[in-house]
Amino acid sequence: MAVIYLDNNATTRVDPAVLEEMLPFFSERYGNPSSMHAFGGSVGRELSQARERVAQALGCAPGEVVFNACGTEGDNTAIRSALASQPEKRHIITTRVEHPAVLNVVKHLERKGYEATYLGVDHEGMLDLDELRDSLRPDTALVSVMWANNETGAVFPIHEIARIAKERGALVHTDAVQVLGKIPIDLKTLPVDFLAVSGHKVHAPKGVGALFVRKGVQYRPFMLGGHQEHGRRAGTENTTGIIGLGKACEIAQANIAHENSAVKALRDRLEAGLLAAIPEARVNGSTASRLPNTTNISFQYVEGEAILLMMDAFGICASSGSACTSGSLEPSHVLRAMGVPFTYAHGSIRFSLSRFNTDAEVDTVLAELPKIIARLREISPFKRQEGEAPACTC
Amino acid sequence: MWEYTDKVREHFINPRNVGEIPDADCVGEVGSLACGDALKLFLKLDENERIVDAKFQTFGCASAIASSSALTEMIKGKTVDEALEVSNQDIAQFLGGLPKEKMHCSVMGKEALEAAVANLRGLPVAPHEEGEVVCECFGVTDQTIRRAIAENNLSTVEEITDFTKAGGGCGKCLDRLADILAEAKGQKKELKPLEIAPAKPAGLTNMQRMKLVSKTIEEEIAPSLQKDGGDIELVDVDGKTVLVKLRGACSSCKSSQVTLKQFVEKRLREAVEQDITVQEVR
């Protein structure tokens, strides 16, 4: 059975062109880029080229790119560095809808004596910038706000956020893991100090990422050891991964228009088709300011994990913000922060597309998912009887 | 992804006994949409309280649906009292096991059955729904938690959450859960399993009353008297008056009237109707 992969905000397939570029570095070109001999040195030059490609995609200087293992490492490093370099400041601002890679770090720092403000979101998942203005304090060390939300695709006005924060003297970090390849990034005009990206969200392999550190910003390394990455991230480089990330960034940059036209059109067709075919369904989050590949739809009266497993029987892969998928007992913290009613939150499904998805795949989902929802509603005690008002329309 | 057994998957994809029984003798409802899982269980009984049909409606994940399906398969053909012997572990075992984080789904099945029986017997709520609400997120009481600890031999707060959902929300009650756990472990002998009140259906027909009286005498009262060399014979049931003959040692016993009132009549009042009277026929 062919897999219909609509879970690209979780991870992506490695682009064949990326794989091809990486393969020699698994085999004949295995030299250590830090070595003095020519065999390793040639790999070092490839690493430099990858750094230039990543910098090109981010609109920054190659020297501002620090390779690491993943988005989580980038987020951790940026937050800890910002606080370590400003010991007199003890306040952090973030949002209630961040990825755990940020939220759990901030909660950990709270236990260490830092103060934190968690900005709320409205029902569309958007921030109130006045709340940000009101929250900033002289001792605010860092504002860490994701650029785009991984669950709903909601895109925050990061330029405005960064401008407000910088005016008050705070450092700014953004988790841009979901943005790379979908929205143009130009760090020459975006006044953030740190920006984290991850390879496996952009058709590079897992285990490689990059952190932008603006030139001149005080930096405290998270990983200590050798002199790799100019002493900013110790440890022998994941050469093959970095080569892959470089190539993936080059491809992503060339495909941004495609993401915002063809992929977006496919997403829109999927979304509109599901909403038309399935009553008591709704999109969670802003549709006005949203990643082009993401739609988060709730189906009332049914539970997300059950939907996912039934879709799995057709090879359809997606994600759910339902409690039962996570081992947690409450639905997604993002949907709860948005005030999505429980009646909808438990039945939420996130579809996230990529340039590898096809019209035929969307057709299959449109053919099968309405039947799956109908089947689960037959089982559910909450299904709406004919003539009844919906259980909840909020 | 959860590691579900093939049987869980099978009962999820092809659940047995889905639907409603329009003329069900009793219905048990537990859980809620807010909590993320809910089960509505319908039972149809014969005159001997044997479950001739069981159907369910479930809102929840794969293990909740599979647990509901398993429960209905397990209890069909059993009497209500026999069905009440089915534990949540039995449900999980029937399915070849559940992930520990999903054990609350099997507990939900057990609770729905108890709610149905409480409904049958005219009780307003299942006894374990009384008590102090410890977990406000999921409305879990201390009685439910104590019972889960005792019946499943739970030893950690995480296990309490796996089996009852208590503590799985905001987490404010985690300390209280730890206290209850420590307390329960120290006082395990005092914990009583939930007792569903024996059948006392209101408004019995003459036929139903006769059958229930006959069954109670044959299965419980007579064997008990026989142990002491006595016996009892049902002569007739006239309205709410039960006519019996005492046999064997009981017929000549000086305390026979005490036996009739304090044992036979009392047991029939518990099992059949509160206003039954017993008279001896000589």
HADDOCK unambig.tbl for C-alpha pairs under 7 A between the chains (distance, minus, plus):
assign (segid A and resid 302 and name CA) (segid B and resid 59 and name CA) 6.03 0.50 0.50
assign (segid A and resid 302 and name CA) (segid B and resid 60 and name CA) 6.91 0.50 0.50
assign (segid A and resid 303 and name CA) (segid B and resid 59 and name CA) 6.55 0.50 0.50
assign (segid A and resid 303 and name CA) (segid B and resid 60 and name CA) 5.23 0.50 0.50
assign (segid A and resid 303 and name CA) (segid B and resid 61 and name CA) 5.95 0.50 0.50
assign (segid A and resid 305 and name CA) (segid B and resid 61 and name CA) 5.33 0.50 0.50
assign (segid A and resid 305 and name CA) (segid B and resid 62 and name CA) 6.83 0.50 0.50
assign (segid A and resid 306 and name CA) (segid B and resid 61 and name CA) 4.77 0.50 0.50
assign (segid A and resid 306 and name CA) (segid B and resid 62 and name CA) 5.16 0.50 0.50
assign (segid A and resid 324 and name CA) (segid B and resid 61 and name CA) 6.37 0.50 0.50
assign (segid A and resid 327 and name CA) (segid B and resid 101 and name CA) 6.40 0.50 0.50
assign (segid A and resid 328 and name CA) (segid B and resid 168 and name CA) 6.57 0.50 0.50
assign (segid A and resid 329 and name CA) (segid B and resid 165 and name CA) 6.92 0.50 0.50
assign (segid A and resid 329 and name CA) (segid B and resid 168 and name CA) 5.26 0.50 0.50
assign (segid A and resid 329 and name CA) (segid B and resid 169 and name CA) 6.28 0.50 0.50
assign (segid A and resid 330 and name CA) (segid B and resid 169 and name CA) 5.98 0.50 0.50
assign (segid A and resid 342 and name CA) (segid B and resid 33 and name CA) 6.84 0.50 0.50
assign (segid A and resid 342 and name CA) (segid B and resid 34 and name CA) 5.15 0.50 0.50
assign (segid A and resid 343 and name CA) (segid B and resid 33 and name CA) 6.03 0.50 0.50
assign (segid A and resid 343 and name CA) (segid B and resid 34 and name CA) 6.57 0.50 0.50
assign (segid A and resid 346 and name CA) (segid B and resid 36 and name CA) 6.12 0.50 0.50
assign (segid A and resid 379 and name CA) (segid B and resid 18 and name CA) 6.15 0.50 0.50
assign (segid A and resid 379 and name CA) (segid B and resid 19 and name CA) 6.65 0.50 0.50
assign (segid A and resid 379 and name CA) (segid B and resid 57 and name CA) 5.00 0.50 0.50
assign (segid A and resid 379 and name CA) (segid B and resid 58 and name CA) 5.72 0.50 0.50
assign (segid A and resid 380 and name CA) (segid B and resid 57 and name CA) 5.15 0.50 0.50
assign (segid A and resid 380 and name CA) (segid B and resid 58 and name CA) 4.82 0.50 0.50
assign (segid A and resid 380 and name CA) (segid B and resid 59 and name CA) 4.71 0.50 0.50
assign (segid A and resid 381 and name CA) (segid B and resid 40 and name CA) 6.59 0.50 0.50
assign (segid A and resid 381 and name CA) (segid B and resid 57 and name CA) 4.99 0.50 0.50
assign (segid A and resid 381 and name CA) (segid B and resid 58 and name CA) 5.90 0.50 0.50
assign (segid A and resid 381 and name CA) (segid B and resid 59 and name CA) 6.38 0.50 0.50
